[in-house]
Amino acid sequence: MTSTAPPLILCRYDNYEKIVLVAGGIGITPFLALAEDKTDDRPVDLIYCVRDTGSAAHLDDLRQLAAAR
């Protein structure tokens, strides 16, 4: 079995009223940086998929970020 990495798709989100981020596993890292750097008041929904909370990367950082918003 072989696998290749999925393409990284980034788009500008200046024109949207709401931001939705979807990540899985360690793929949360770039989205965490985006969420931390967000400077406007638009709402952000983050959908983060992991097998269990024990395998969630940056979970404490995500909880702190959510509490601060």
Backbone as a ProteinNet text record, in pm:
[ID]
protein_1_A
[PRIMARY]
MTSTAPPLILCRYDNYEKIVLVAGGIGITPFLALAEDKTDDRPVDLIYCVRDTGSAAHLDDLRQLAAAR
[TERTIARY]
84.2	0	89.6	55.2	127.6	30.1	85	0.6	79.3	11	74.4	2.9	72.8	13.1	-92.2	-200.8	-302.1	-247.7	-299.8	-252.2	-295.3	-212.2	-246.1	-318.4	-439.2	-519.7	-541.9	-488.9	-508.7	-581	-672.5	-740.6	-754	-768.7	-790.5	-932.5	-949.5	-1083.2	-1127.1	-1075	-1107.9	-1254.6	-1316.5	-1450.9	-1563	-1531.3	-1632.6	-1671.5	-1798.7	-1847.9	-1808.3	-1788.8	-1756	-1645.4	-1557.1	-1446.8	-1468.4	-1457.3	-1468.1	-1337.7	-1272.9	-1147.4	-1171.6	-1121.5	-1137.3	-998.2	-964.8	-832.4	-843.1	-740.5	-733.6	-592	-581.3	-450.7	-355.5	-229.8	-127.9	-151.4	-242.8	-278.9	-340.8	-364.1	-418.8	-317.8	-189.9	-85.2	-99.4	-111.9	-124.6	-255.1	-360.5	-487.4	-485	-412.4	-395.6	-326.7	-225.1	-155.6	-249.7	-331.9	-428.8	-526.9	-576.8	-673.6	-609.9	-486.4	-418.2	-390.2	-364	-329.7	-450.1	-568.1	-688.1	-710.1	-728.3	-738.4	-874.9	-966.4	-1097.7	-1200.8	-1325.2	-1431.1	-1515.5	-1477.6	-1556.8	-1548.4	-1659.9	-1657	-1577.2	-1516.5	-1440.4	-1494.9	-1530.5	-1565.3	-1448.5	-1403.1	-1293.9	-1346.8	-1335.5	-1372.2	-1241	-1213.4	-1085.7	-1114.7	-1072.2	-1100.1	-976.7	-994.2	-889.1	-953.8	-873.2	-926.8	-978.2	-901.7	-941.5	-865.4	-904.9	-840.6	-693.8	-656	-516.2	-425.6	-481.6	-400.6	-417.5	-487.6	-509.5	-385.2	-334.8	-218.4	-264.2	-185.7	-210.5	-344.2	-393.1	-524.3	-531.3	-430	-430.6	-431.3	-353.7	-351.4	-488.8	-554.2	-687	-789	-780.7	-873.6	-851.7	-725.4	-697	-745	-725.6	-769.9	-921.9	-991.5	-1137.7	-1188.7	-1124.2	-1166.6	-1143.7	-1041.5	-1008.1	-1100.7	-1170.7	-1255.7	-1389.7
-115.5	0	122.9	221.4	348	461.9	569.8	686.3	811.8	913	1042.9	1144.7	1250.2	1356.1	1429.8	1466.6	1543.5	1683.4	1748.8	1883.8	1979.7	2075.9	2179.1	2289.3	2314.9	2415.7	2531	2643.4	2763.4	2866.2	2935.8	3041	3162.6	3274.1	3396.1	3393.1	3438.4	3437.9	3576.8	3678.3	3817.2	3850.7	3785.2	3823.5	3742.9	3661.7	3576.3	3627.1	3605.8	3651.7	3557	3431.7	3329.6	3241.8	3194.2	3109.8	2970	2868.6	2729.9	2659.1	2603.6	2531.1	2384.1	2294.9	2151.1	2088.8	2015.7	1955.6	1818.3	1738.8	1606.8	1577.5	1516.9	1477.2	1594.2	1571.7	1675.7	1787.4	1766.6	1869.9	1993.3	1989.3	2104.1	2218.2	2188.3	2287.8	2416.2	2411	2537.5	2611.1	2535.5	2600.6	2667.2	2610.6	2672.5	2807.6	2811.5	2937.9	3039.8	2996.6	3087.9	3142.5	3056.2	3098.3	3192.9	3167.2	3253.6	3391.6	3399.7	3526.2	3606.1	3549.7	3619	3744.6	3858.1	3985.4	4051.2	3992.7	4055.3	3984.5	4027.9	3974.9	3866.3	3822.2	3718.2	3588.3	3515.9	3387.9	3283.1	3193.2	3081.8	2952.5	2859.9	2724.6	2634.8	2556.6	2462.8	2322	2241.8	2101	2023.4	1955.8	1886.5	1739.5	1653.1	1510.4	1433.6	1356.3	1269.5	1139.8	1038.4	909.3	920.8	991.3	1012.9	1133.9	1186	1306.3	1283.4	1160.1	1129.8	1147.8	1139.5	1156.5	1294.4	1382.7	1518.2	1604.8	1662.1	1751.3	1890.7	1955.7	2094.5	2112.9	2011	2018.6	2128.6	2141.7	2247.4	2385.9	2402.2	2530.2	2562	2461.7	2482.5	2521	2456.4	2488.9	2630.6	2672.2	2808.7	2910.1	2880.4	2970	2983.2	2871.6	2874.8	2953.9	2939.3	3011.3	3160.8	3199.8	3342.1	3412.5	3339.2	3400.6	3431.5
0	0	0	-79.6	-80.3	-57.1	-13.7	13.9	-19.8	-57.6	-79.6	7.3	37.4	118.9	37.3	100.7	28.6	-0.7	-102	-131.4	-20.7	4.6	101.8	26.9	66.3	-1.9	94.6	59.4	139.5	54.4	114.4	41.2	131.4	70.2	147.3	199.3	320.5	377	418.1	349.9	381.3	356.3	260.1	217.3	281.3	379.9	439.9	577.6	613.5	743.9	856.4	823.9	922.6	865.8	952.3	910.3	968.6	884.3	928.4	892.9	994.5	976.1	1008.2	923.6	944	943.1	1050.4	1061	1124.8	1102.3	1164.3	1210.1	1327.6	1380	1394.9	1356.4	1368.1	1267.3	1173.3	1076.4	1139.7	1270.2	1340.8	1349.8	1341.1	1367.3	1284.9	1152.4	1078.9	1109.7	1139.6	1169.9	1306.1	1398	1528.9	1513.1	1430	1403.9	1339.9	1246.1	1184.3	1287.2	1372.7	1474	1575.8	1613.7	1709.9	1652.3	1522.5	1458.9	1412	1419.1	1372.6	1455.7	1389.1	1460.3	1448.5	1375.3	1361	1447.7	1439	1525.8	1460.3	1342.2	1276.7	1355.4	1363.5	1435.3	1358.2	1434.7	1377.5	1435.4	1348.9	1390.3	1353.4	1448.9	1424.3	1443.2	1340.8	1347.8	1347.2	1459.2	1476.5	1504.2	1414.5	1424.8	1472.1	1578.8	1630.8	1678.8	1697.1	1745.7	1888.2	1972.1	2111.4	2163.9	2278	2329.9	2362.8	2391.8	2419.3	2298.6	2180.5	2059.4	1996.3	2063.1	2011.1	2033.3	1927.5	1937.4	1979.3	2061.2	2102.3	2174	2240.5	2302.9	2408.6	2491.6	2592.7	2527.2	2420.3	2348.3	2290	2233.5	2175.2	2281.7	2396	2506.6	2554.6	2567.6	2610.4	2508.2	2382.5	2276.6	2276.4	2294.5	2298.6	2417.6	2531.7	2652	2639.4	2563.7	2548.7	2451	2367.9	2264	2318.1
[MASK]
+++++++++++++++++++++++++++++++++++++++++++++++++++++++++++++++++++++

